[in-house]
């Protein structure tokens, strides 16, 4: 077996031969890696794909780091090699458009499930109500660790098999965001390896510019190796409720009312507010909506929707032994103020962990049927509140027709819960909606579910918003032109660009995002 030193030499030589890089070879050969650097074809194949299955970009090597220092050594080698090779951090590989890939560079597999990672983490401080976690740690493992202390993070994503560094590089949102903000609003401190190979600790007080840049920064300024996440007491159980609407205005009015209660005491608000659109008769009882079936299946025709579209409000109330006697009364008081279809209340009760991990359970069912590892042309948009009714009319009741191949989420958030100094961009309104079209391209002979059809439909939706003047912002953005990225960031672009030049001036990191190509010529006009 090759030693790490010899293997690194081999990798560098392959880089030189394949892409003709101008490197300082002696400098690279002095790099010492304690983890594993591999050119195994199966490892490279895994690193060249992601959940979206829409693109493939083959790296030259894969690093399984033993520590943050391994990452810093690799990045310093790339930085010091002139035009050198690129580096991309990969968590669970759940991106859609190859954001964690890098062609002819090195992918760093951050997952602790594939390699040990330095200091013992997660490390919970019950007294200070936080947990320190490795950047590649999956949220499900963070949850399991903190629950041993009766604690849990405040803000989540719907799917927990995502890496901490991955979600913090975007925002990290779910139904708790109206109350606690996205995951990036619940971070106290970060350790980051910049594009220069520097290992820096940053927070609100220390290296604050880097701290805010990295949060939501799409991996452009550094690789998160440690994050300190704020915690709260973990509830024991969840009352999970779904109600249906045939009126979009009633649906959005109630959602907006519920998120306006974020400042109330726990007894006077729900803990989670989401919703989804039902444009397909079969979808109401699908994997995302298995809540309703098999014991209580629901048919759109039985509800009486005039235009064939229904809306489902999804809400939860957390509780434990101390509040079990009042939970029914609290829920009744909140539901009393909503205008849903009276006969459409569906309720279940389950442990807190089971609720948070609900999508993974659905994933296992889909995998057993061969319906998970298929292309996912997902489209996630932030839509301003003032135009959400126009979006409903033009997209839900227009472009989508009455057929879709996956769930369509829709729920509002409060902009004041988002740190505006972060790199994330949102609509410039106090309330905006996430609309997530989470469709799958299934090869089952149905024209409306092909990858080509769904991709074209996504383009139609974006074109409709542009033509109608609906100023949406993509979440988990993907653009193909320089100007699109400039337009996306808007008045944050100048700072974003300055931060790139400060922390990754040679554009080594996260080239799969396609914001800053390694070649300087492509950005000369910016």
C-alpha positions as CSV (number, residue, x, y, z in Angstrom):
1,X,0.0,0.0,0.0
2,X,1.3,3.5,-0.8
3,X,2.2,5.8,2.0
4,X,0.3,9.1,2.2
5,X,3.5,10.8,1.1
6,X,3.9,8.7,-2.0
7,X,0.2,8.7,-2.8
8,X,0.2,12.5,-2.6
9,X,3.1,12.5,-5.0
10,X,1.2,10.3,-7.4
11,X,-1.9,12.5,-7.2
12,X,0.1,15.6,-7.9
13,X,1.7,14.0,-10.9
14,X,-1.6,13.0,-12.3
15,X,-2.8,16.6,-11.9
16,X,0.3,17.9,-13.7
17,X,0.0,15.4,-16.5
18,X,-3.8,15.7,-16.9
19,X,-4.4,19.4,-16.7
20,X,-1.0,20.8,-17.1
21,X,-0.9,22.7,-13.9
22,X,1.9,25.0,-12.9
23,X,2.8,23.9,-9.3
24,X,5.5,24.2,-6.8
25,X,6.1,20.4,-6.6
26,X,8.6,20.5,-3.6
27,X,6.0,22.5,-1.6
28,X,3.3,20.0,-2.3
29,X,5.6,17.1,-1.4
30,X,6.1,18.5,2.0
31,X,2.4,18.2,2.8
32,X,1.8,15.6,5.6
33,X,-1.6,14.0,5.7
34,X,-2.7,12.0,8.7
35,X,-5.9,10.9,7.1
36,X,-6.4,9.0,3.8
37,X,-5.8,10.5,0.3
38,X,-7.1,8.1,-2.3
39,X,-7.5,7.8,-6.1
40,X,-9.6,4.7,-5.9
41,X,-12.1,4.8,-8.8
42,X,-15.1,3.9,-6.7
43,X,-14.3,6.7,-4.3
44,X,-13.9,9.2,-7.1
45,X,-17.1,8.0,-8.7
46,X,-19.0,8.6,-5.5
47,X,-17.5,12.1,-5.1
48,X,-18.5,12.9,-8.7
49,X,-22.2,12.5,-8.1
50,X,-24.8,14.0,-5.8
51,X,-28.4,13.5,-4.8
52,X,-29.7,15.5,-7.8
53,X,-28.1,13.1,-10.3
54,X,-28.2,16.0,-12.8
55,X,-24.5,16.5,-13.3
56,X,-21.3,14.7,-12.9
57,X,-17.8,16.2,-12.4
58,X,-14.9,13.8,-11.8
59,X,-12.3,14.8,-9.3
60,X,-8.7,13.6,-9.3
61,X,-8.6,12.4,-5.7
62,X,-10.6,12.2,-2.5
63,X,-9.3,13.1,1.0
64,X,-10.7,11.6,4.2
65,X,-9.2,14.0,6.7
66,X,-8.2,12.9,10.2
67,X,-8.4,16.5,11.4
68,X,-8.9,20.1,10.5
69,X,-5.2,20.4,10.1
70,X,-5.3,17.8,7.2
71,X,-7.8,20.1,5.4
72,X,-5.6,23.1,6.0
73,X,-2.5,21.4,4.7
74,X,-4.3,20.4,1.5
75,X,-5.7,23.8,0.9
76,X,-2.4,25.5,1.6
77,X,-0.8,23.1,-0.9
78,X,-3.4,24.2,-3.5
79,X,-3.0,27.9,-2.6
80,X,0.8,27.8,-2.8
81,X,0.8,25.9,-6.2
82,X,0.0,29.0,-8.3
83,X,-2.9,28.1,-10.6
84,X,-3.0,24.8,-8.8
85,X,-5.9,22.4,-8.1
86,X,-9.3,23.1,-6.7
87,X,-10.7,21.8,-3.4
88,X,-14.3,21.0,-2.5
89,X,-15.8,19.9,0.8
90,X,-18.5,17.3,0.6
91,X,-20.8,16.4,3.4
92,X,-23.6,14.0,2.7
93,X,-23.7,14.8,-1.0
94,X,-27.2,16.0,-0.9
95,X,-26.8,18.9,-3.3
96,X,-28.8,19.0,-6.5
97,X,-26.6,20.6,-9.1
98,X,-23.1,19.4,-8.3
99,X,-22.3,22.1,-5.8
100,X,-19.9,19.9,-3.9
101,X,-18.1,18.5,-6.9
102,X,-14.8,19.7,-8.4
103,X,-13.4,18.7,-11.7
104,X,-9.7,17.7,-11.7
105,X,-9.4,18.7,-8.1
106,X,-9.6,17.1,-4.7
107,X,-12.9,16.4,-2.9
108,X,-12.7,16.4,0.9
109,X,-15.2,13.8,2.3
110,X,-16.2,15.5,5.5
111,X,-18.5,12.8,6.8
112,X,-17.4,11.2,10.1
113,X,-19.3,8.1,9.0
114,X,-16.5,7.6,6.5
115,X,-13.5,8.7,8.4
116,X,-12.6,9.7,12.0
117,X,-12.3,13.4,12.3
118,X,-9.9,14.9,14.8
119,X,-11.1,16.0,18.2
120,X,-13.8,14.1,20.0
121,X,-17.1,15.6,18.8
122,X,-19.9,16.3,19.3
123,X,-19.1,17.9,22.7
124,X,-22.1,19.1,24.6
125,X,-21.9,21.9,27.3
126,X,-25.1,21.5,29.2
127,X,-24.2,24.5,31.4
128,X,-23.6,26.8,28.5
129,X,-26.4,25.3,26.3
130,X,-24.3,24.6,23.2
131,X,-22.7,21.8,21.3
132,X,-19.4,21.8,19.4
133,X,-19.6,19.6,16.3
134,X,-17.4,18.6,13.4
135,X,-18.3,20.3,10.1
136,X,-19.1,16.9,8.5
137,X,-21.3,15.7,11.3
138,X,-24.8,14.8,10.3
139,X,-27.6,16.5,12.1
140,X,-29.2,13.2,13.1
141,X,-26.0,12.4,15.1
142,X,-25.9,15.9,16.6
143,X,-29.5,15.3,17.8
144,X,-28.7,11.9,19.3
145,X,-25.7,13.4,21.2
146,X,-27.5,16.3,22.6
147,X,-30.6,14.3,23.7
148,X,-28.3,12.4,26.1
149,X,-28.3,15.7,28.0
150,X,-32.0,16.5,27.5
151,X,-31.1,19.2,25.0
152,X,-31.5,19.8,21.2
153,X,-30.7,22.4,18.6
154,X,-33.5,25.0,18.1
155,X,-33.8,25.1,14.3
156,X,-33.8,22.2,11.9
157,X,-34.1,21.0,8.3
158,X,-36.8,18.6,7.4
159,X,-34.2,15.9,6.6
160,X,-31.6,15.2,9.2
161,X,-29.1,13.2,7.2
162,X,-27.4,16.4,6.1
163,X,-24.0,17.7,7.3
164,X,-23.7,20.6,9.6
165,X,-21.3,22.4,7.3
166,X,-23.5,21.8,4.3
167,X,-26.7,23.3,5.8
168,X,-24.8,26.2,7.4
169,X,-23.3,27.1,4.0
170,X,-26.8,27.6,2.7
171,X,-29.1,28.6,5.6
172,X,-30.8,25.5,7.0
173,X,-34.6,25.9,7.1
174,X,-37.7,24.1,8.3
175,X,-40.9,24.9,10.1
176,X,-39.1,26.3,13.1
177,X,-37.5,29.1,11.1
178,X,-40.4,31.5,11.8
179,X,-39.6,31.3,15.5
180,X,-35.9,30.7,15.8
181,X,-34.7,31.8,12.4
182,X,-32.7,29.4,10.1
183,X,-29.9,27.3,11.4
184,X,-27.3,30.0,10.6
185,X,-29.1,32.2,13.1
186,X,-28.3,29.7,15.9
187,X,-24.6,29.4,15.6
188,X,-22.3,30.9,18.3
189,X,-18.9,30.1,16.8
190,X,-17.1,28.5,13.8
191,X,-13.7,27.1,13.0
192,X,-12.9,27.7,9.4
193,X,-10.2,26.8,7.0
194,X,-10.0,29.6,4.5
195,X,-9.0,29.4,0.8
196,X,-5.5,30.4,1.9
197,X,-5.2,27.4,4.2
198,X,-5.6,29.5,7.4
199,X,-7.3,27.9,10.4
200,X,-9.4,30.7,12.0
201,X,-11.9,30.7,14.8
202,X,-14.7,33.2,14.2
203,X,-17.8,34.5,15.9
204,X,-19.8,37.7,16.4
205,X,-16.9,39.1,18.4
206,X,-13.9,37.5,16.7
207,X,-13.2,37.6,13.0
208,X,-16.8,38.6,12.6
209,X,-16.6,39.5,8.9
210,X,-15.5,35.9,8.1
211,X,-18.2,34.5,10.5
212,X,-21.0,36.3,8.7
213,X,-19.5,35.6,5.3
214,X,-19.3,31.9,5.8
215,X,-22.8,31.5,7.1
216,X,-24.9,31.1,4.0
217,X,-21.7,31.7,1.9
218,X,-22.1,28.6,-0.3
219,X,-18.7,27.4,0.7
220,X,-16.9,30.3,-1.1
221,X,-14.8,31.6,1.8
222,X,-13.8,28.6,3.9
223,X,-14.5,25.1,4.9
224,X,-16.4,24.8,8.2
225,X,-14.5,22.3,10.4
226,X,-16.3,23.0,13.7
227,X,-19.5,24.7,14.6
228,X,-20.9,25.7,18.0
229,X,-24.6,25.3,17.9
230,X,-27.0,26.8,20.4
231,X,-29.3,24.4,22.3
232,X,-32.6,24.4,24.2
233,X,-34.3,21.9,26.4
234,X,-35.6,19.1,24.2
235,X,-39.3,18.3,24.4
236,X,-40.4,14.7,24.8
237,X,-43.4,14.5,22.5
238,X,-45.0,16.3,19.5
239,X,-48.7,16.7,18.6
240,X,-48.7,16.8,14.8
241,X,-51.7,18.3,13.1
242,X,-52.7,18.8,9.5
243,X,-55.7,20.8,8.3
244,X,-56.9,21.4,4.7
245,X,-57.9,24.5,2.8
246,X,-59.6,25.0,-0.6
247,X,-59.0,28.8,-0.4
248,X,-55.4,30.0,-0.9
249,X,-56.1,33.4,0.7
250,X,-57.4,31.7,3.8
251,X,-54.5,29.3,3.9
252,X,-51.8,32.1,3.6
253,X,-53.7,34.4,6.0
254,X,-53.7,31.7,8.7
255,X,-50.0,30.8,8.1
256,X,-49.0,34.5,8.4
257,X,-51.1,34.8,11.5
258,X,-49.4,31.8,13.1
259,X,-45.9,33.0,12.4
260,X,-46.8,36.5,13.8
261,X,-47.1,34.7,17.2
262,X,-43.3,34.0,17.4
263,X,-42.9,36.4,20.3
264,X,-45.6,34.8,22.4
265,X,-45.1,32.5,25.3
266,X,-44.7,28.8,24.3
267,X,-48.3,28.0,25.3
268,X,-49.6,30.7,22.9
269,X,-48.0,29.6,19.6
270,X,-47.2,26.5,17.6
271,X,-43.6,25.3,17.5
272,X,-43.5,24.4,13.8
273,X,-45.5,25.9,10.8
274,X,-45.2,24.5,7.3
275,X,-47.6,23.6,4.5
276,X,-47.9,22.0,1.2
277,X,-49.8,22.3,-2.0
278,X,-51.8,19.4,-3.4
279,X,-52.3,19.5,-7.1
280,X,-52.5,15.8,-7.7
281,X,-55.2,13.4,-6.5
282,X,-52.7,10.8,-5.6
283,X,-50.2,13.1,-3.9
284,X,-52.3,13.7,-0.8
285,X,-51.6,10.2,0.3
286,X,-48.0,9.9,-1.0
287,X,-44.8,9.4,1.0
288,X,-44.7,13.0,2.2
289,X,-48.3,12.9,3.2
290,X,-48.4,9.3,4.6
291,X,-49.8,11.0,7.7
292,X,-53.2,10.6,6.2
293,X,-53.0,6.9,5.1
294,X,-53.8,4.0,5.2
295,X,-56.3,4.4,7.9
296,X,-57.7,7.8,6.9
297,X,-57.1,8.3,3.2
298,X,-58.3,11.6,1.8
299,X,-59.6,12.4,-1.7
300,X,-59.5,15.9,-3.2
301,X,-62.9,15.3,-4.7
302,X,-64.4,14.7,-1.3
303,X,-63.2,18.1,0.0
304,X,-64.8,20.1,-2.7
305,X,-62.0,22.1,-4.3
306,X,-63.3,24.0,-7.3
307,X,-60.0,24.3,-9.2
308,X,-58.5,21.0,-8.2
309,X,-56.0,22.4,-5.8
310,X,-55.9,22.0,-2.1
311,X,-53.6,23.5,0.6
312,X,-52.5,21.7,3.7
313,X,-51.4,23.5,6.8
314,X,-48.9,21.4,8.9
315,X,-48.3,22.5,12.5
316,X,-46.9,21.0,15.7
317,X,-47.0,21.6,19.4
318,X,-44.2,20.3,21.5
319,X,-44.9,19.0,25.1
320,X,-43.5,17.0,27.9
321,X,-44.7,15.6,31.3
322,X,-45.0,19.1,32.7
323,X,-47.4,20.4,30.0
324,X,-49.3,17.2,29.1
325,X,-52.4,18.3,31.1
326,X,-52.7,21.6,29.1
327,X,-51.7,20.6,25.6
328,X,-55.2,19.9,24.4
329,X,-56.5,23.2,25.6
330,X,-53.6,25.1,24.1
331,X,-54.1,23.5,20.7
332,X,-57.8,24.0,20.8
333,X,-57.4,27.7,21.6
334,X,-55.0,28.2,18.6
335,X,-57.0,26.2,16.1
336,X,-60.1,28.1,17.0
337,X,-58.7,31.2,15.3
338,X,-58.1,29.4,12.0
339,X,-60.3,29.1,8.9
340,X,-59.6,25.6,7.6
341,X,-62.2,23.1,6.3
342,X,-63.8,22.0,9.6
343,X,-64.0,18.3,8.7
344,X,-60.3,18.1,7.7
345,X,-58.4,18.0,11.0
346,X,-56.0,15.1,11.2
347,X,-53.9,14.6,14.3
348,X,-51.2,12.2,15.5
349,X,-48.9,12.1,18.5
350,X,-45.3,10.8,18.5
351,X,-41.9,11.2,20.2
352,X,-40.0,14.3,19.3
353,X,-37.2,12.3,17.6
354,X,-39.7,10.5,15.4
355,X,-41.2,13.7,14.2
356,X,-37.8,15.3,13.4
357,X,-36.6,12.1,11.6
358,X,-39.9,11.6,9.7
359,X,-38.4,12.2,6.2
360,X,-35.7,9.6,6.7
361,X,-38.4,7.0,7.5
362,X,-40.1,7.9,4.2
363,X,-36.7,7.7,2.4
364,X,-36.3,4.1,3.5
365,X,-39.7,3.2,2.0
366,X,-38.8,4.9,-1.3
367,X,-35.4,3.1,-1.4
368,X,-37.1,-0.2,-0.9
369,X,-39.2,0.5,-4.0
370,X,-36.2,1.9,-6.0
371,X,-37.7,5.4,-6.1
372,X,-35.0,7.3,-4.3
373,X,-31.9,7.1,-6.5
374,X,-33.4,9.0,-9.4
375,X,-32.8,12.5,-10.8
376,X,-34.2,15.3,-8.6
377,X,-34.7,18.5,-10.5
378,X,-35.7,20.4,-7.4
379,X,-36.5,24.1,-7.4
380,X,-36.5,26.1,-4.2
381,X,-37.6,29.7,-4.2
382,X,-38.1,32.5,-1.7
383,X,-41.2,34.4,-2.8
384,X,-42.2,37.8,-1.4
385,X,-45.4,37.8,0.6
386,X,-46.9,40.6,-1.6
387,X,-46.7,38.3,-4.7
388,X,-47.5,34.9,-3.3
389,X,-51.1,35.0,-4.6
390,X,-49.8,35.8,-8.1
391,X,-47.4,32.8,-7.8
392,X,-50.3,30.6,-6.8
393,X,-52.4,31.6,-9.7
394,X,-49.6,31.4,-12.3
395,X,-47.8,28.3,-11.0
396,X,-49.9,26.1,-8.8
397,X,-53.1,26.7,-10.8
398,X,-51.3,27.3,-14.1
399,X,-48.0,25.9,-15.1
400,X,-48.2,22.7,-12.9
401,X,-51.7,21.7,-14.2
402,X,-53.0,18.8,-12.1
403,X,-49.9,16.5,-12.1
404,X,-46.7,16.6,-10.2
405,X,-44.2,14.0,-9.1
406,X,-43.3,15.1,-5.6
407,X,-44.3,17.3,-2.7
408,X,-44.6,21.1,-3.1
409,X,-43.8,22.8,0.2
410,X,-45.0,26.3,1.0
411,X,-44.6,28.2,4.2
412,X,-43.7,31.8,5.4
413,X,-40.9,33.1,7.5
414,X,-40.1,36.3,9.4
415,X,-37.2,38.2,7.8
416,X,-36.3,39.7,11.2
417,X,-35.2,36.3,12.3
418,X,-32.5,36.2,9.6
419,X,-29.1,37.8,10.2
420,X,-28.8,40.3,7.4
421,X,-25.0,40.4,7.7
422,X,-24.8,36.8,6.5
423,X,-24.3,35.9,2.9
424,X,-27.8,34.7,2.3
425,X,-30.1,36.8,0.2
426,X,-33.9,36.9,0.8
427,X,-36.7,39.0,-0.7
428,X,-36.8,42.5,0.7
429,X,-40.1,42.1,2.6
430,X,-40.7,41.4,6.2
431,X,-42.5,38.1,5.4
432,X,-41.5,35.8,2.6
433,X,-42.4,32.3,1.6
434,X,-40.4,29.2,0.8
435,X,-41.8,27.4,-2.2
436,X,-40.0,24.1,-2.7
437,X,-40.9,21.9,-5.7
438,X,-39.4,18.6,-4.7
439,X,-40.1,16.6,-7.8
440,X,-38.5,13.4,-8.9
441,X,-37.9,12.3,-12.5
442,X,-39.3,8.8,-12.6
443,X,-38.6,6.6,-15.6
444,X,-42.1,5.0,-15.7
445,X,-43.3,6.1,-19.1
446,X,-45.3,9.1,-17.9
447,X,-44.4,12.1,-19.9
448,X,-45.0,14.6,-17.2
449,X,-42.4,13.0,-14.9
450,X,-39.4,12.9,-17.2
451,X,-36.3,14.9,-16.3
452,X,-36.6,16.9,-19.5
453,X,-40.2,17.8,-18.8
454,X,-39.6,18.8,-15.2
455,X,-36.5,20.8,-16.0
456,X,-38.4,22.7,-18.7
457,X,-41.2,23.3,-16.2
458,X,-38.7,24.8,-13.8
459,X,-37.5,27.1,-16.5
460,X,-41.2,28.1,-17.2
461,X,-41.7,28.9,-13.5
462,X,-38.6,31.1,-13.4
463,X,-39.6,32.8,-16.7
464,X,-43.1,33.4,-15.4
465,X,-41.7,35.1,-12.2
466,X,-39.4,37.2,-14.3
467,X,-42.1,38.3,-16.7
468,X,-44.5,39.0,-13.9
469,X,-42.0,41.0,-11.9
470,X,-42.1,38.6,-9.0
471,X,-38.7,39.2,-7.3
472,X,-38.0,35.7,-6.2
473,X,-34.6,34.5,-4.8
474,X,-33.4,31.0,-5.3
475,X,-32.6,29.0,-2.2
476,X,-29.8,26.5,-2.8
477,X,-29.2,28.7,-5.9
478,X,-28.0,27.5,-9.2
479,X,-27.1,29.9,-12.1
480,X,-25.2,29.5,-15.3
481,X,-24.1,33.1,-16.0
482,X,-22.0,35.7,-14.2
483,X,-24.8,38.3,-14.5
484,X,-27.3,35.9,-12.9
485,X,-25.1,35.6,-9.8
486,X,-24.6,39.3,-9.6
487,X,-28.4,39.8,-9.9
488,X,-29.0,37.1,-7.3
489,X,-26.9,38.7,-4.6
490,X,-28.1,42.2,-5.5
491,X,-26.7,44.8,-3.1
492,X,-24.8,42.1,-1.3
493,X,-22.7,41.3,-4.4
494,X,-19.9,43.8,-3.7
495,X,-19.3,42.5,-0.2
496,X,-19.6,38.9,-1.4
497,X,-16.9,39.6,-4.1
498,X,-14.6,41.4,-1.7
499,X,-14.9,38.6,0.8
500,X,-14.0,36.1,-1.9
501,X,-10.9,38.1,-2.8
502,X,-9.9,38.3,0.9
503,X,-10.5,34.7,2.0
504,X,-10.1,32.7,-1.3
505,X,-8.3,35.0,-3.8
506,X,-7.2,32.1,-6.0
507,X,-10.8,30.7,-6.2
508,X,-9.8,27.3,-5.0
509,X,-12.9,26.5,-3.0
510,X,-16.3,25.2,-4.0
511,X,-16.0,25.7,-7.7
512,X,-19.0,23.4,-8.2
513,X,-21.2,26.3,-7.2
514,X,-20.0,28.0,-10.5
515,X,-19.8,31.4,-9.0
516,X,-16.1,32.1,-9.3
517,X,-14.4,29.9,-11.9
518,X,-10.7,29.2,-11.2
519,X,-9.7,31.2,-14.3
520,X,-9.4,34.9,-13.5
521,X,-10.4,35.8,-17.1
522,X,-14.0,34.8,-16.6
523,X,-14.6,37.4,-13.9
524,X,-12.6,40.3,-15.3
525,X,-15.9,42.1,-16.1
526,X,-17.2,41.9,-12.5
